[in-house]
């Protein structure tokens, strides 16, 4: 799609304040544009790449940075998304419900690690509402000096732009950032359209009145605007941000598949059209240009969805209250430290290499991922150790058990009982699927933890899995597991 001869000047960074509330989020789709450029460069060659990086607006996110983490193996790219929509028409804004003025503020931030052998990409989502502590800095707008203080992670960009964002992320992860890329709504929509759309599959109806998303079960080819609705939606199920993040990861895997299987990478004209569309609204550090994209593309020309893996930072408390800030997302520090150590060590995040076949019996499809369901097990019989065996079996198939089984008041239970709060009825049905023959018993006010009373008729736990195949300690999924046909 032709670009305007002169790009509109990007507005000054917004005043310092937390950009929370009704403004849309968009998250992991950022890496899609990077994948298109990087994956294609090796196929089309230097002649086509020449001049592409002249459209990139440059920033200096590493200026005056000291005491940085030690460099590891591979390459780490920090990808930041903004809601810029300067070149989206009023008609498109109405159709895809992009109301309000653009703030050029951040949404979900991602850390992308490209392995040293260029055979694997690990994408870690950093929730925008993560509890963070920004280092001492000077405000971009007022010039006022600020001491280190607590914020939500997305506020780092509002206070100090790319530089403070990089400094904050490095302090939180101890992963050295090699490159910085920033993409907005405009780039995302136009890039998807230039690719001819992207194919997405869904097993259930997806409707979100806030974004206008409406997809029936089946396979759909989404335009740029529809794709934006798909990755922004947070109100299509009870999983909220977690479900939205997983849909974004599905979309990114599908985008990689589209780029690597459509022949676009072997078509210089098509590739340059897509790349120039993307780069027309990208901001990047001075060191990320055509030569770097070409070198990566040559090394990654056999890159496929199975070469990618996606994860989110482990969370201990999704509603951690902080005075003066409000609700934040508090990471599970020990697990997060292990995840980022894996990136520093250039190791896969999953216990298996992305794309490797999984072993074990076929799991029964369910509606809610077991890892989202908290379970307390009690032994309702006089069979020694039954509660511990049930707890271990549920944990092995993915449920979040307390690991502290107890004894029920009654020790003469025959049929296993699952007591649950009616507000979590979908989770209860998922748990009941794993415990064939059990009785579901609604108990108002019980809360999110399910209580399983194991009875003498208990035989086994049936493996279950939700529509999403996220597995492992960090909820990792490989790209080929979430594209259509898998």
C-alpha positions in Angstrom: 0.0 0.0 0.0 1.6 3.3 -1.0 2.8 5.5 1.8 2.2 9.2 2.0 5.2 11.3 0.8 5.6 12.9 4.2 4.9 11.2 7.5 3.0 13.3 10.1 5.2 14.4 12.9 4.8 12.3 15.9 3.3 14.2 18.9 5.4 14.9 21.9 5.3 12.2 24.6 2.1 12.5 26.7 2.1 14.1 30.2 3.1 11.8 33.0 0.2 9.8 34.3 -1.0 6.2 34.2 -2.8 5.4 31.1 -5.3 3.0 32.6 -9.1 2.7 32.0 -11.1 2.4 28.8 -8.2 2.9 26.4 -7.6 -0.3 24.3 -4.8 -2.8 24.8 -3.2 -4.8 22.1 -0.1 -6.7 23.3 1.6 -9.5 21.5 0.7 -8.6 17.9 3.7 -6.3 17.9 6.0 -9.1 17.1 4.1 -9.9 13.9 5.6 -7.0 12.1 9.0 -7.8 13.3 8.5 -11.4 12.1 7.4 -10.3 8.6 10.5 -8.1 8.2 13.1 -10.4 9.8 11.8 -13.6 8.2 11.6 -12.2 4.8 14.8 -10.4 4.5 17.0 -13.4 3.9 14.8 -14.6 1.0 14.5 -11.4 -1.0 18.1 -10.2 -0.6 20.0 -7.0 0.0 18.7 -5.2 -3.1 15.2 -5.2 -1.9 16.2 -4.3 1.7 18.1 -1.2 0.6 16.3 2.0 1.6 13.6 0.2 3.7 15.0 1.5 7.0 14.9 5.1 5.9 11.3 5.2 6.9 12.0 4.2 10.5 11.8 6.9 13.1 14.9 6.7 15.3 15.0 6.9 19.1 17.9 6.5 21.5 16.6 4.2 24.3 20.0 3.4 25.6 21.3 6.9 26.2 23.4 7.4 29.3 22.5 4.0 30.6 24.9 2.6 33.3 25.1 -0.6 35.3 23.3 -2.7 32.7 22.9 -6.5 33.0 25.6 -8.6 31.5 24.9 -9.6 27.9 23.8 -13.2 27.4 23.7 -15.4 24.3 21.3 -14.6 21.5 19.5 -11.4 20.8 16.8 -9.6 23.0 14.3 -7.2 21.5 11.9 -5.1 23.5 8.7 -4.5 21.6 6.4 -1.8 22.7 2.9 -1.1 21.4 1.1 2.3 21.2 -2.4 3.1 20.3 -1.4 5.7 17.6 -4.0 5.9 14.8 -3.0 9.0 12.9 -3.6 7.5 9.5 -6.7 5.4 10.3 -9.8 7.0 8.7 -12.8 8.2 10.7 -14.9 5.5 9.0 -12.4 2.8 10.2 -12.4 4.2 13.7 -16.2 3.9 13.9 -16.3 0.4 12.3 -13.6 -1.0 14.6 -14.6 1.1 17.6 -11.3 3.0 17.9 -12.9 6.1 19.5 -11.1 8.8 21.4 -7.9 10.6 20.6 -4.7 8.7 20.3 -2.4 9.0 23.3 0.7 7.2 21.9 0.9 5.5 25.2 2.0 1.9 25.8 0.0 -1.2 26.1 1.3 -4.7 26.8 5.1 -4.9 26.5 7.0 -7.9 25.1 10.5 -9.3 25.4 11.5 -11.3 22.3 14.6 -13.5 22.6 16.1 -14.8 19.3 18.4 -17.8 20.1 22.1 -17.6 19.1 21.6 -20.4 16.6 18.7 -18.4 15.1 16.4 -21.5 15.3 14.1 -20.4 18.1 12.2 -17.3 19.2 10.9 -17.0 22.7 8.2 -14.3 23.3 7.5 -13.3 26.9 4.6 -11.0 27.6 5.1 -8.4 30.4 1.6 -7.2 31.5 1.2 -3.5 31.3 -0.2 -3.3 34.8 2.8 -5.1 36.3 4.0 -3.6 39.6 7.3 -1.9 38.8 9.8 0.5 40.3 11.2 3.0 37.9 14.8 4.2 38.6 15.6 7.9 39.3 15.0 10.0 36.1 14.1 13.3 34.7 10.5 13.9 33.4 10.4 14.1 29.5 7.8 16.9 29.5 8.6 19.1 32.6 12.3 18.3 33.0 11.6 17.7 36.7 13.9 15.2 38.5 12.1 12.2 40.1 13.4 9.7 42.6 12.9 6.0 42.1 9.3 5.1 42.8 6.6 2.5 42.3 4.4 2.6 39.2 2.5 0.3 36.9 4.9 -0.8 34.2 3.1 1.1 31.4 3.7 4.4 33.3 7.4 4.2 32.7 6.9 5.2 29.0 4.6 8.1 30.0 7.2 9.4 32.4 10.4 8.8 30.5 9.7 7.3 27.1 11.7 4.5 25.6 14.8 5.1 27.7 13.0 4.8 31.0 11.0 1.8 29.7 14.2 -0.1 28.8 15.8 0.8 32.1 12.8 -0.4 34.1 12.4 -3.6 32.1 16.2 -4.4 32.5 16.0 -3.8 36.2 13.0 -6.1 36.6 14.2 -8.9 34.4 18.0 -8.6 34.5 18.0 -9.3 30.8 20.0 -6.9 28.7 18.0 -5.4 25.8 19.8 -5.3 22.5 17.2 -3.5 20.4 14.0 -1.5 20.8 11.0 -1.4 18.5 7.8 0.5 18.8 4.7 -0.1 16.6 1.2 1.4 16.6 -2.3 0.6 15.5 -1.9 2.0 12.0 1.1 -0.2 11.3 -0.7 -3.3 12.5 -3.9 -2.8 10.5 -2.1 -1.9 7.2 0.5 -4.7 7.5 -2.2 -7.4 7.9 -4.1 -5.9 4.9 -1.0 -5.8 2.8 -0.5 -9.5 3.6 -4.0 -10.4 2.4 -5.3 -11.0 5.8 -4.5 -13.8 8.4 -6.4 -17.0 9.0 -7.7 -17.6 12.5 -9.6 -20.6 14.0 -11.9 -20.6 16.9 -13.8 -23.5 18.6 -16.5 -21.3 20.1 -18.4 -18.1 19.3 -16.4 -15.0 20.2 -18.4 -11.8 20.8 -17.2 -8.6 22.5 -19.5 -5.5 22.5 -16.6 -3.2 23.4 -14.6 -3.9 20.3 -17.3 -5.2 18.0 -15.7 -8.6 17.6 -18.1 -11.3 16.4 -16.8 -14.6 15.2 -18.7 -17.9 14.9 -17.0 -21.2 15.4 -14.8 -22.1 12.5 -12.0 -20.7 10.3 -11.9 -17.0 9.4 -9.6 -14.8 7.3 -9.3 -11.5 9.2 -8.7 -8.2 7.6 -6.5 -5.7 9.5 -9.4 -4.1 11.2 -10.9 -7.4 12.2 -7.5 -8.6 13.4 -7.3 -5.5 15.6 -10.7 -6.4 17.1 -9.6 -10.0 17.7 -6.4 -9.1 19.6 -7.9 -6.2 21.6 -11.0 -8.1 22.9 -11.1 -8.8 26.7 -14.8 -9.5 27.2 -15.4 -12.7 25.3 -15.0 -15.1 28.2 -14.2 -15.1 31.9 -10.5 -15.2 31.3 -10.2 -11.4 30.7 -6.6 -10.4 30.1 -5.3 -14.0 30.2 -7.7 -15.0 27.4 -6.9 -11.9 25.4 -3.2 -12.6 25.7 -3.7 -16.2 24.5 -5.6 -14.9 21.5 -2.8 -12.5 20.7 -0.4 -15.3 20.8 -2.6 -17.4 18.5 -2.7 -14.5 16.1 1.1 -14.0 16.1 1.6 -17.7 15.3 -0.9 -17.5 12.5 0.9 -14.3 11.2 4.2 -16.2 11.1 2.6 -19.1 9.3 1.1 -16.7 6.7 4.5 -15.0 6.2 6.4 -18.3 5.8 3.9 -20.3 3.7 2.3 -17.8 1.4 5.2 -17.2 -0.9 5.3 -13.6 0.1 8.9 -13.9 1.3 10.0 -15.0 -2.2 8.2 -12.2 -4.0 10.4 -9.0 -3.8 7.5 -6.7 -4.8 5.1 -8.1 -2.2 7.7 -8.2 0.5 8.8 -4.6 0.0 5.1 -3.5 0.0 4.5 -5.3 3.3 7.8 -4.2 4.9 7.4 -0.5 3.9 3.9 -0.5 5.3 5.1 -1.8 8.6 8.2 0.3 8.8 6.3 3.5 7.9 5.1 3.7 11.5 7.9 2.0 13.5 10.3 3.6 15.9 13.5 1.8 16.6 17.0 2.3 18.1 19.7 3.5 15.7 21.4 0.1 15.6 18.4 -1.8 14.2 18.4 -1.3 10.4 18.4 -3.1 7.1 21.8 -4.8 7.6 20.6 -6.3 10.9 17.3 -7.4 9.4 19.1 -9.0 6.4 21.6 -10.9 8.6 18.8 -12.2 10.8 16.7 -13.1 7.8 19.5 -15.1 6.2 20.0 -17.0 9.4 16.3 -17.6 9.9 15.1 -18.4 6.4 13.8 -21.8 7.6 12.0 -20.2 10.6 8.4 -21.6 11.1 5.7 -21.4 13.7 7.1 -24.5 15.4 10.3 -22.5 16.0 8.5 -20.0 18.2 7.3 -20.3 21.8 5.1 -18.0 23.8 4.9 -17.4 27.6 3.7 -14.9 30.1 5.5 -13.8 33.3 4.2 -16.0 36.2 1.8 -14.0 38.3 1.5 -14.3 42.1 -1.3 -11.7 42.6 -3.3 -10.2 39.7 -4.9 -7.5 41.9 -2.0 -6.3 44.1 -3.1 -3.1 45.8 -0.5 -0.3 46.0 -1.2 3.0 47.8 -1.5 5.9 45.4 -1.5 3.6 42.3 -4.3 1.1 42.8 -4.5 -2.4 41.5 -1.4 -3.9 39.9 -0.1 -7.3 38.8 2.5 -8.7 41.1 4.9 -11.2 39.6 5.7 -14.5 41.2 9.4 -13.5 41.8 11.0 -17.0 42.1 9.3 -18.3 39.0 9.9 -15.1 37.0 13.6 -15.2 38.0 13.8 -18.8 36.5 12.1 -17.7 33.3 14.4 -14.8 32.7 17.4 -16.9 33.6 16.4 -19.3 30.8 16.4 -16.3 28.4 19.9 -15.3 29.6 21.1 -18.8 29.2 19.6 -19.1 25.7 17.5 -22.1 26.8 13.9 -23.0 25.6 11.2 -22.0 28.1 9.3 -25.2 27.7 10.6 -28.6 28.9 10.4 -29.8 25.3 11.8 -28.1 22.2 9.0 -26.1 20.4 7.4 -28.3 17.8 8.4 -31.6 19.4 5.5 -34.1 19.7 3.9 -34.5 23.1 3.7 -37.9 24.7 0.9 -39.4 26.9 -2.8 -40.2 26.5 -5.1 -37.9 24.5 -6.7 -35.3 26.8 -10.4 -34.5 26.8 -11.2 -31.0 25.6 -12.7 -28.7 28.2 -13.7 -25.0 28.4 -11.4 -23.6 31.1 -7.6 -24.3 31.2 -6.9 -26.5 34.3 -4.1 -24.3 35.4 -6.6 -21.5 36.1 -8.6 -23.7 38.6 -7.6 -23.8 42.2 -8.5 -27.1 44.0 -8.4 -28.3 47.6 -8.7 -32.1 48.0 -10.1 -33.9 51.1 -10.2 -37.6 51.8 -13.8 -38.7 52.4 -12.9 -42.3 53.1 -10.8 -44.4 55.5 -8.4 -45.3 52.6 -5.0 -44.1 53.7 -3.4 -41.6 51.3 -6.4 -41.3 48.9 -6.5 -37.5 49.3 -2.8 -37.3 48.4 -3.2 -39.5 45.3 -6.1 -37.5 44.0 -4.3 -34.2 44.6 -1.2 -35.5 42.8 -3.3 -36.8 39.9 -5.1 -33.5 39.5 -1.9 -31.6 39.7 -0.3 -33.8 37.0 -3.1 -32.9 34.5 -2.6 -29.2 35.1 -4.9 -28.2 38.0 -3.6 -25.7 40.6 -3.9 -27.9 43.7 -3.1 -26.7 47.2 -0.8 -29.8 47.7 -2.1 -30.0 51.3 -4.9 -32.7 51.2 -6.9 -33.1 54.4 -9.6 -35.4 55.8 -13.3 -34.6 55.3 -15.6 -34.5 58.3 -17.4 -37.6 56.9 -15.2 -40.6 56.2 -18.0 -42.7 54.5 -18.3 -40.8 51.2 -18.8 -43.2 48.2 -19.3 -40.8 45.2 -16.6 -38.1 44.8 -18.1 -34.6 45.4 -16.9 -31.3 43.8 -18.2 -28.4 45.8 -18.0 -25.0 44.0 -19.2 -21.5 44.0 -21.9 -20.9 41.3 -19.9 -18.0 40.0 -17.2 -20.4 38.8 -19.6 -23.0 37.2 -17.5 -23.3 34.0 -14.4 -24.2 36.0 -16.5 -26.7 38.0 -17.6 -28.4 34.9 -14.0 -28.6 33.7 -12.9 -30.2 37.0 -15.9 -32.6 36.9 -14.7 -33.8 33.4 -11.4 -34.8 35.0 -13.2 -36.7 37.8 -15.7 -39.0 35.9 -18.7 -40.0 38.0 -18.3 -37.2 40.5 -21.2 -35.1 41.9 -21.3 -31.4 41.4 -22.6 -29.5 44.4 -23.1 -25.7 44.3 -22.1 -23.8 47.5 -22.8 -20.1 47.4 -20.0 -17.9 48.9 -17.3 -20.6 48.7 -15.0 -18.5 46.5 -12.8 -19.5 43.6 -11.2 -22.6 45.3 -13.0 -25.9 44.4 -13.3 -28.5 47.2 -13.0 -32.1 46.1 -14.1 -34.8 48.6 -12.7 -38.0 47.3 -15.0 -41.0 47.7 -14.5 -44.7 47.7 -15.7 -45.0 44.1 -12.9 -42.8 42.9 -10.8 -44.6 40.2 -8.7 -42.1 38.3 -8.3 -38.6 37.0 -8.9 -38.2 33.2 -6.4 -35.8 31.5 -8.1 -32.7 30.2 -7.0 -29.7 28.2 -8.7 -26.4 27.2 -8.8 -25.1 23.7 -5.5 -23.5 24.5 -2.5 -26.0 24.8 -0.4 -23.8 27.1 1.8 -26.1 29.2 4.7 -26.1 31.6 5.8 -24.0 34.5 5.5 -20.8 32.5 2.4 -21.6 30.5 4.5 -22.0 27.3 3.0 -22.9 23.9 4.8 -23.4 20.6 3.6 -21.6 17.5 2.6 -24.7 15.6 0.2 -25.8 18.3 -2.1 -22.8 17.9 -2.3 -22.3 14.2 -5.3 -23.6 12.2 -5.1 -27.3 11.5 -3.5 -28.2 14.8 
